[in-house]
């Protein structure tokens, strides 16, 4: 039996029950083509969807052929349209983030997320990290490590002190909101610790209020 005959006699692969697609970035044609070709029971879109129109409209050709689920990614809030076309879609309830759902015979756990590294990225201006309506409330840039006077202690504390020194504000009061207590050494009394997974919650808000009341009394 030659190779050609052997290949011709191989059985067709079984259709997958569940298919995963990563980072469409607005291009859903490959997703639609794959569903039409393989006919899975369900699909999961793995973030960075960025639909150019509401998601249910983008995927209209296959909605009667497969179940659609998704998790969101960091680019799904790049613009208002990215957010609205996803969360304003008729498929918004198919978001798997923080859920475990039985899909096509499998138990699927979803964990989406949005990560903005540039908030504490010393290579970029702080203004680039926020929407334009709060730009006037953000001054200067986060200095690179080593900028200003050297500090042998915790890096984030050192960044703050370097910025203050570079702007002639070394004697000015300040308070930091951070989830890494170990990044502070000499000025722990000026730190309000926020939970890594909950951010600035009610507990951190109360701690910040207490700090202001204590320092301004």
C-alpha positions as a LaTeX table, in Angstrom:
\begin{tabular}{lrrr}
\hline
Residue & $x$ (\AA) & $y$ (\AA) & $z$ (\AA) \\
\hline
Unk1 & 0.00 & 0.00 & 0.00 \\
Unk2 & 1.56 & 3.30 & $-1.02$ \\
Unk3 & 1.34 & 6.49 & 1.06 \\
Unk4 & $-1.44$ & 7.95 & $-1.07$ \\
Unk5 & $-3.67$ & 4.93 & $-0.64$ \\
Unk6 & $-2.97$ & 4.88 & 3.08 \\
Unk7 & $-4.02$ & 8.51 & 3.46 \\
Unk8 & $-7.17$ & 7.97 & 1.43 \\
Unk9 & $-8.22$ & 5.14 & 3.74 \\
Unk10 & $-7.71$ & 7.11 & 6.96 \\
Unk11 & $-10.99$ & 7.91 & 8.72 \\
Unk12 & $-12.25$ & 11.47 & 8.87 \\
Unk13 & $-11.42$ & 13.16 & 12.23 \\
Unk14 & $-14.42$ & 13.42 & 14.49 \\
Unk15 & $-15.92$ & 16.86 & 14.83 \\
Unk16 & $-14.82$ & 18.61 & 18.05 \\
Unk17 & $-17.54$ & 19.17 & 20.60 \\
Unk18 & $-15.87$ & 22.33 & 21.92 \\
Unk19 & $-13.52$ & 24.77 & 20.16 \\
Unk20 & $-11.49$ & 27.68 & 21.55 \\
Unk21 & $-10.47$ & 30.81 & 19.63 \\
Unk22 & $-7.99$ & 33.41 & 20.89 \\
Unk23 & $-7.77$ & 37.13 & 20.19 \\
Unk24 & $-10.05$ & 37.76 & 17.19 \\
Unk25 & $-9.41$ & 41.54 & 17.40 \\
Unk26 & $-12.53$ & 42.21 & 15.36 \\
Unk27 & $-11.91$ & 39.57 & 12.68 \\
Unk28 & $-14.51$ & 36.83 & 13.14 \\
Unk29 & $-14.38$ & 35.34 & 9.65 \\
Unk30 & $-12.00$ & 32.51 & 10.71 \\
Unk31 & $-14.29$ & 31.73 & 13.65 \\
Unk32 & $-17.36$ & 31.58 & 11.43 \\
Unk33 & $-15.55$ & 29.46 & 8.83 \\
Unk34 & $-14.31$ & 26.99 & 11.46 \\
Unk35 & $-17.78$ & 26.59 & 12.97 \\
Unk36 & $-19.33$ & 26.06 & 9.55 \\
Unk37 & $-16.67$ & 23.47 & 8.73 \\
Unk38 & $-16.45$ & 21.54 & 12.00 \\
Unk39 & $-19.90$ & 22.14 & 13.54 \\
Unk40 & $-18.84$ & 22.12 & 17.23 \\
Unk41 & $-21.51$ & 22.15 & 19.90 \\
Unk42 & $-20.00$ & 25.28 & 21.41 \\
Unk43 & $-17.11$ & 27.74 & 21.10 \\
Unk44 & $-15.26$ & 29.89 & 23.61 \\
Unk45 & $-13.63$ & 33.17 & 22.55 \\
Unk46 & $-10.54$ & 33.82 & 24.67 \\
Unk47 & $-10.36$ & 37.56 & 25.08 \\
Unk48 & $-9.49$ & 40.60 & 22.93 \\
Unk49 & $-12.67$ & 40.19 & 20.92 \\
Unk50 & $-13.04$ & 43.88 & 19.95 \\
Unk51 & $-16.15$ & 43.32 & 17.79 \\
Unk52 & $-16.74$ & 46.12 & 15.27 \\
Unk53 & $-20.48$ & 45.80 & 15.90 \\
Unk54 & $-22.45$ & 44.07 & 18.68 \\
Unk55 & $-21.09$ & 40.56 & 19.16 \\
Unk56 & $-24.39$ & 38.86 & 18.37 \\
Unk57 & $-24.44$ & 40.71 & 15.05 \\
Unk58 & $-20.84$ & 39.72 & 14.24 \\
Unk59 & $-21.65$ & 36.06 & 14.89 \\
Unk60 & $-25.20$ & 36.00 & 13.49 \\
Unk61 & $-24.32$ & 33.43 & 10.76 \\
Unk62 & $-23.45$ & 30.77 & 13.34 \\
Unk63 & $-25.70$ & 31.50 & 16.32 \\
Unk64 & $-28.12$ & 28.77 & 15.26 \\
Unk65 & $-25.27$ & 26.28 & 14.77 \\
Unk66 & $-23.25$ & 26.54 & 17.98 \\
Unk67 & $-23.25$ & 27.92 & 21.48 \\
Unk68 & $-21.08$ & 31.02 & 21.98 \\
Unk69 & $-19.18$ & 31.84 & 25.18 \\
Unk70 & $-16.34$ & 34.25 & 25.90 \\
Unk71 & $-13.99$ & 35.84 & 28.40 \\
Unk72 & $-12.84$ & 39.44 & 28.07 \\
Unk73 & $-9.24$ & 40.55 & 27.53 \\
Unk74 & $-7.17$ & 43.68 & 28.09 \\
Unk75 & $-8.02$ & 45.20 & 24.68 \\
Unk76 & $-11.76$ & 44.90 & 25.23 \\
Unk77 & $-11.73$ & 48.27 & 27.01 \\
Unk78 & $-9.39$ & 50.09 & 24.62 \\
Unk79 & $-12.30$ & 52.16 & 23.31 \\
Unk80 & $-15.92$ & 52.79 & 24.25 \\
Unk81 & $-17.04$ & 50.86 & 21.16 \\
Unk82 & $-14.98$ & 47.80 & 22.17 \\
Unk83 & $-16.73$ & 47.77 & 25.54 \\
Unk84 & $-20.22$ & 48.57 & 24.26 \\
Unk85 & $-20.17$ & 46.02 & 21.44 \\
Unk86 & $-19.30$ & 43.31 & 23.93 \\
Unk87 & $-21.19$ & 44.18 & 27.11 \\
Unk88 & $-24.11$ & 45.72 & 25.24 \\
Unk89 & $-24.50$ & 42.63 & 23.08 \\
Unk90 & $-27.30$ & 40.09 & 23.41 \\
Unk91 & $-24.51$ & 37.61 & 24.23 \\
Unk92 & $-23.26$ & 39.56 & 27.27 \\
Unk93 & $-24.65$ & 36.88 & 29.61 \\
Unk94 & $-22.32$ & 34.35 & 27.97 \\
Unk95 & $-19.35$ & 35.90 & 29.76 \\
Unk96 & $-17.48$ & 33.10 & 31.58 \\
Unk97 & $-15.39$ & 35.34 & 33.83 \\
Unk98 & $-15.43$ & 34.05 & 37.41 \\
Unk99 & $-17.79$ & 31.20 & 36.52 \\
Unk100 & $-17.70$ & 27.44 & 36.02 \\
Unk101 & $-20.19$ & 26.35 & 33.38 \\
Unk102 & $-21.02$ & 22.99 & 31.81 \\
Unk103 & $-20.49$ & 23.43 & 28.07 \\
Unk104 & $-20.71$ & 20.63 & 25.51 \\
Unk105 & $-20.08$ & 18.03 & 28.19 \\
Unk106 & $-17.10$ & 19.83 & 29.73 \\
Unk107 & $-16.78$ & 21.88 & 32.91 \\
Unk108 & $-15.23$ & 25.17 & 31.76 \\
Unk109 & $-13.84$ & 27.76 & 34.19 \\
Unk110 & $-13.35$ & 31.30 & 32.93 \\
Unk111 & $-10.95$ & 33.98 & 34.11 \\
Unk112 & $-10.75$ & 37.09 & 31.98 \\
Unk113 & $-8.87$ & 40.19 & 32.89 \\
Unk114 & $-7.67$ & 43.66 & 32.04 \\
Unk115 & $-4.09$ & 44.55 & 32.95 \\
Unk116 & $-2.68$ & 48.05 & 32.66 \\
Unk117 & 1.05 & 47.77 & 33.31 \\
Unk118 & 1.68 & 51.36 & 32.30 \\
Unk119 & 0.09 & 52.75 & 35.48 \\
Unk120 & 3.37 & 52.15 & 37.32 \\
Unk121 & 5.56 & 51.88 & 34.19 \\
Unk122 & 8.39 & 54.41 & 34.67 \\
Unk123 & 8.99 & 54.56 & 30.91 \\
Unk124 & 5.67 & 56.27 & 30.18 \\
Unk125 & 3.95 & 59.42 & 31.41 \\
Unk126 & 1.25 & 58.82 & 34.00 \\
Unk127 & $-1.12$ & 60.86 & 31.80 \\
Unk128 & $-1.07$ & 58.06 & 29.21 \\
Unk129 & $-2.57$ & 55.68 & 31.75 \\
Unk130 & $-5.83$ & 57.55 & 32.32 \\
Unk131 & $-8.78$ & 58.94 & 30.40 \\
Unk132 & $-8.43$ & 62.54 & 29.26 \\
Unk133 & $-11.04$ & 63.90 & 31.66 \\
Unk134 & $-8.73$ & 63.32 & 34.64 \\
Unk135 & $-5.46$ & 64.35 & 32.95 \\
Unk136 & $-5.52$ & 67.78 & 34.65 \\
Unk137 & $-5.40$ & 66.03 & 38.02 \\
Unk138 & $-2.22$ & 64.09 & 37.18 \\
Unk139 & 1.07 & 65.99 & 37.29 \\
Unk140 & 4.51 & 64.98 & 36.04 \\
Unk141 & 5.70 & 61.47 & 35.33 \\
Unk142 & 6.71 & 58.48 & 37.40 \\
Unk143 & 10.51 & 58.73 & 37.54 \\
Unk144 & 12.67 & 55.78 & 36.47 \\
Unk145 & 14.34 & 53.86 & 39.27 \\
Unk146 & 17.53 & 55.61 & 40.14 \\
Unk147 & 16.23 & 59.04 & 39.19 \\
Unk148 & 17.07 & 61.74 & 41.70 \\
Unk149 & 18.84 & 60.78 & 44.91 \\
Unk150 & 19.65 & 57.08 & 45.26 \\
Unk151 & 17.52 & 55.13 & 47.71 \\
Unk152 & 18.71 & 51.83 & 49.08 \\
Unk153 & 15.29 & 50.86 & 50.39 \\
Unk154 & 12.03 & 49.80 & 48.74 \\
Unk155 & 11.67 & 50.71 & 45.08 \\
Unk156 & 8.19 & 52.24 & 44.97 \\
Unk157 & 8.87 & 54.30 & 48.03 \\
Unk158 & 12.10 & 55.39 & 46.36 \\
Unk159 & 10.22 & 56.38 & 43.21 \\
Unk160 & 7.88 & 58.58 & 45.21 \\
Unk161 & 10.69 & 60.25 & 47.13 \\
Unk162 & 12.69 & 60.80 & 43.93 \\
Unk163 & 9.69 & 62.43 & 42.23 \\
Unk164 & 9.13 & 64.73 & 45.20 \\
Unk165 & 12.79 & 65.71 & 45.27 \\
Unk166 & 12.91 & 66.34 & 41.51 \\
Unk167 & 9.89 & 68.65 & 41.77 \\
Unk168 & 11.07 & 70.56 & 44.83 \\
Unk169 & 8.40 & 69.03 & 47.02 \\
Unk170 & 10.38 & 66.89 & 49.44 \\
Unk171 & 8.65 & 68.42 & 52.44 \\
Unk172 & 5.12 & 68.07 & 51.08 \\
Unk173 & 2.72 & 65.53 & 52.66 \\
Unk174 & 1.86 & 62.44 & 50.63 \\
Unk175 & 0.10 & 59.12 & 50.93 \\
Unk176 & 0.42 & 56.02 & 48.73 \\
Unk177 & $-2.24$ & 53.48 & 47.78 \\
Unk178 & $-0.54$ & 50.18 & 47.00 \\
Unk179 & $-1.03$ & 46.42 & 47.29 \\
Unk180 & 2.65 & 45.69 & 47.98 \\
Unk181 & 3.47 & 46.60 & 51.56 \\
Unk182 & 6.99 & 45.24 & 51.11 \\
Unk183 & 7.68 & 48.04 & 48.62 \\
Unk184 & 7.75 & 50.54 & 51.49 \\
Unk185 & 10.26 & 50.84 & 54.30 \\
Unk186 & 10.74 & 54.15 & 56.06 \\
Unk187 & 7.31 & 55.58 & 55.36 \\
Unk188 & 4.86 & 52.81 & 56.17 \\
Unk189 & 2.82 & 55.40 & 58.04 \\
Unk190 & 2.04 & 57.01 & 54.67 \\
Unk191 & 0.88 & 53.77 & 53.05 \\
Unk192 & $-2.71$ & 52.59 & 52.67 \\
Unk193 & $-2.67$ & 48.96 & 51.65 \\
Unk194 & $-5.20$ & 47.84 & 49.02 \\
Unk195 & $-6.05$ & 44.22 & 48.33 \\
Unk196 & $-4.41$ & 42.77 & 45.22 \\
Unk197 & $-7.67$ & 41.26 & 44.00 \\
Unk198 & $-10.22$ & 43.80 & 45.22 \\
Unk199 & $-8.39$ & 47.10 & 44.73 \\
Unk200 & $-9.57$ & 50.22 & 46.54 \\
Unk201 & $-12.47$ & 48.75 & 48.49 \\
Unk202 & $-14.46$ & 50.01 & 51.48 \\
Unk203 & $-11.78$ & 48.89 & 53.94 \\
Unk204 & $-9.04$ & 50.78 & 52.08 \\
Unk205 & $-11.33$ & 53.81 & 51.79 \\
Unk206 & $-11.82$ & 53.82 & 55.57 \\
Unk207 & $-8.07$ & 53.52 & 56.11 \\
Unk208 & $-7.42$ & 56.47 & 53.77 \\
Unk209 & $-10.05$ & 58.57 & 55.52 \\
Unk210 & $-8.48$ & 57.73 & 58.90 \\
Unk211 & $-5.06$ & 58.71 & 57.55 \\
Unk212 & $-6.33$ & 62.13 & 56.45 \\
Unk213 & $-8.13$ & 62.71 & 59.73 \\
Unk214 & $-4.99$ & 61.76 & 61.66 \\
Unk215 & $-2.60$ & 63.88 & 59.62 \\
Unk216 & $-4.85$ & 66.94 & 59.42 \\
Unk217 & $-6.06$ & 67.01 & 63.03 \\
\hline
\end{tabular}
